[in-house]
Amino acid sequence: MTEEATPRERILAARINISQSKQATKDFTSLIEKNEHGAFNIQSSESYHATEFYNFNSKEPSMLLSRSLLKNLDTNPEQWAAGKKFKRNKTIDMGSLLDAAMLEVAALKEFVFLDESIKNFTTKAAREARDSAYANNQMPILHKDLEILLGSLMQTNMSDDCKDMLKGATTCVSMIGRLEGTPMKGLLDIVPAPDGKYGDGLTDLKRTGMFLPNDFRRNVLNLKYHWQAAIYLDLWNSWCQVMTRPDLMRHKWYFLIVQDSYPFGVGVAQLDPALVDEGREQYKAAIRRANKHLSSGIFPNPYQYGEITTIGFPPKK
């Protein structure tokens, strides 16, 4: 009798295998370094998130800001300073699972695939299984959600755009550097092969329910993904300058978008360069505000900037 395949085995069988092209390996190797300007290498998402400080050849290690930390600090400094605890949820866990399945197989160890008999978390036993996983820094995945993941992987396997994006690509690229004199970090999902269709840009993988272009555009603006695009492009290009490899600079930002429910659509979109430029202006202004809060130790909430807050109509489109 043939044994049933494990969840990991099913995922490995469904995913697109990625290996660096010879040109990508050559180019990437020339950029790997750790020095007083920053650091550049392939890094697991777990190690990346655990890296909170970096020593830029100074007496004290510097705190690193990421796009998400910068966004949270800029949105509500008071809440950021109070240390709001990060809370996992199904949307975050499923996005992390897709990232692991497509880009970082080793990260699958961070997930617990629950027994098929557990349909949801309404029973005490199911909640205990979920909470036990979280207590062990793992993410619990229901059987039905595993099937959703496999549906997504099947569609990415059938997508020519996805195959072109991943062919010869480098994944999970960690960058540390200074932007506006401020220590920043970023973890690139996908660096397309330089000699491939998307070799002029960098790419972020997004699993989303806002799959239609207009819906996804609102998501980009609300979650500051245009900040992320500008920050990551600037980190990458500044590092190419540091390593005297301006020929490896990238100038476009792509999204590899995967619909989070049936029929699990897959598509590639380029972020308008004008929106990248706007994100650049906005993140630089946010950095200046962040440095003011961090240096003064004053962290106001959005109602404490001196003038009375007016709640009115949203900006015109």
N, C-alpha and C positions, 0 to 999 in steps of 0.2 A: 504494500500500500504506500503510495507516494505521500510524503509529508507536505502539509500546506505551507506555502511560502510565508515567511515572516513579513511584517510591514516594511522593514528595511529592505529586504530582498525585492519586494514588489516595487518600492520606490526606485531602487537602483536599476531595475529592469525597464522602468518607464521613462527615466530622465534622459536628457541629451548629454552624452559624455563630452566634456570640454578639455581640450589640451592646447597649450600655447603653441602658436605657429613659431617657426624658427626665427622669423623676423621679430615677433613679439618678445621672444625669449632674449634675443640679442639686445633689443632696445631697452627692455625692462631691466636686464642685468646692469646696464650702464647707469641706471638711475638709483640702484639700491645703495643706500648710505645712511649713516647716522653721524651727525656732526653738530656744530654749534648753531647751524641754520635750521636744523630740524631732523626729521627722519622719514624714510620712505622704504616700504617693504610690503610683502604679502603677510597678512596677519589675520588670525581667526577673529570672528566677531566678538567672541568671549574675551580675548585678550585686549582687543581694541576698546571695548566698553570699560574694561578694568584699568585702562591707562588714563589717569586723570591729571598727571603732572609730567613735565619734561624739563630736564636741566639743559638750558641753552648756554652752557659754559659759564654759568653764574654760581653765586654762593648758594642760592636757594632755588629749588625746582619751581617752575612756573605752572600755575593752574591752566589747563587747556580748556578753551571754549569750543563746543561743537555747534552745529547749526541749531539743533534742538535746544541745547542749553541757552544759546543766545536768544532764540525765539521766546523761551519761557521767561528769561530774565527781562527781556524787553516788554513782554506783554503785561507782566505783573511782578515788579521787583520785590514787593513785599512778600508775595507768595513764594517766590524763588528763594528768598533769604530764610523763610520759615522752614524750608526743607521739605516741600511736598513730596510724599513718598510715591514712587512710581508704582502704578497698579497695572497688573497684566489683565488682559481680557481676551475673549475669543478672537476678535479681529486682529489684535497684535500677535497672538500666538500663531494664527494661520498665516499671517504675513511672514513671520519668522520661519515657519515650517517650509513655505515655498522657497524662501531664500536658501535655506539649508539644502533642500532637495535639488534645487537647480544649480546653486553656486558653491556650496560648501558642505559636502557630504559628511565630513567629520563632525559637523555640528548636529547631526541627527541624534547623537548621544544625549543631547539636551532635552529630548522628547520622550514621553512615556505614552505608548499606544495602549489605551485601555481595552479591556475585554469587550467583545462584541455585545455581551449581555447588558452593558451599561449604555443606555440609550440617551440619557441626559443627566443633569446633576440635581435632580429633584429629590432623590432618595438620600438618606443619611449615609449609606455605604458609598454611593457615588461621590458625594461631597467629600467624604473622608479620603477617597482615592485621589480626588483632585487636589485637596489641600496637602496631602502627603507628597504629591509630585512637586507642588510649589515650595514646600518646606525643604525639599532636596534640590532646589534651584533647577527643576525640570518643568517642562510644559506638558500638561495632560492633553491627549488628543483622542477624541471619540472615534469609534470605528466609522461612523457616517462621515466624519470630517476627513478621515484618511481616504475614503472613496472620493470625496470632493477634490482632494489634492491630486489623486491619481487621474481624475478627469482633466484637471488643469495641465498636468504633465503630458497627457495624451495629446492635448491640443497644441502645446508648445512644440511637440515632436512633429506635428503636421504643419506647422507654420514656417514658410520659407523665410519670412522676415526674422523670426526668432533664430532659425538656423544660421542665417547670415550674420546676425548680431553676435552669436556665441562662437562661431567657427574661428578657432585660433585665438580666442580672447583670453585675457587675464582677469581673474576675479579676486575680490576681497583685497583690494590694494589700500593699505593704510598710509596716510599722509599726516605729517606734523610740520607746521611752519608758522611764520608770523605774517599776519595780514593787518595793515594799519598799525604795525608795531605790537600787535596783540597775539599771544600764542593761541593757535587754532589747530583743530584736528578734523580729519574726515576719513570715512571709509567708503571707497568707491566699490559699487557692486560689480560693474563690468567696465573693463578697458578693452574696447573692440580691437581686433588685430589691426595694426597700422596699414597693412596692405589689403584690407578688406573693405566691404561696402560702407561701413560706418567708421572707418579708420581716422576720420577727421574730428571725432568727438569722444565724449565720455557718456556712460549710460547708467541710469538708475532703474532697478526693477521695482515695479509697483503692482501689488495685488489690490484690487479696488472694486467696490460696488458702483462707483461713479465712472463707468466705463465709456459712456458716450463723450465725445470731445468737449462739448460745452459744460457737461457736468464735471469732467476731469479738470478743465480749466479753472472752475471755481475751487476745486480741491487744491490745485497748485497754489492759488492765491491765498486761500484760508490757512493752509499749513506751511506756507512760506517755502515751497519747493523751489521757487525761483531764487530765493536766497541760497539754498543748498547748491543749485546749479552754479551760481556765480562764485560761491566760496570754494567749491571743489575745483572748478576750472582755474581759479586764481591760485589755489594751493598747488595744483599740478603744474601750471605754467611757471610759477615762481620757482618751483623746484627744478624744472628743466633749465631755467636760467642759472640757478646755483650750480648745477652740475655741468654747465656749459654745453647743454644739448637743446638749444632753442629750436632745432629741427624737429624735436619730438613734441612740441607744444600742440595742444588741442583747442579748438575754438567753437565747437558745437556741443549742445547738450541734448541727449536723447532719453526718452522713457521707453522701456519695454513694459507694456501694460497688459496685465492678465486679469480678466473678469473673474470676480470671486464666486460666481454661481453659474449654473447651466445657462447657455452652452459653452461657458468658459472661453469667451473670445480672447484672442491674442492680437496685439497690434504694436506698432512702433510709431512714436510721435516725436517730432523735434520741437524743442522749446524755442519760441520766437526770440532771436538775438536781442530784440528791443526789450523783451521782458527779462532776459538775462541781465542786460545793462541796468534796468530798473531795480532788479534784485541786488545788483552790486551797489548801487547808490544807497539802497535801503539797509543792507547789512552793514555797510560802513558807518552809516548814521547810528545804527543800533549798537555797534561796537563803541562808538564815542560815548553814547549814553551809558552803556554797561561799565565802561572804565570810570565814568564819573561816579556811578553808584558804588563800585568796588573800592575806589580810592577814598571816598567820603564816608563809607559805611552807612549811608542813608539810602533806604530802599522803600520808596513810597508806593502806595497802590495807585491805580489809574485816576482816582478822584483827588489826589493830593499834590497836584502840580501848580497850585497857586490860584488858578482861575476856575470858576465854577464850570462843571462839566455840563454840556448840552447834549441831550439825547434827541436826535432828529432823524430825518430821512436818510437812507443809505446813499452813498455816492452814486451819481448817475453813471450808467454804463456807457 
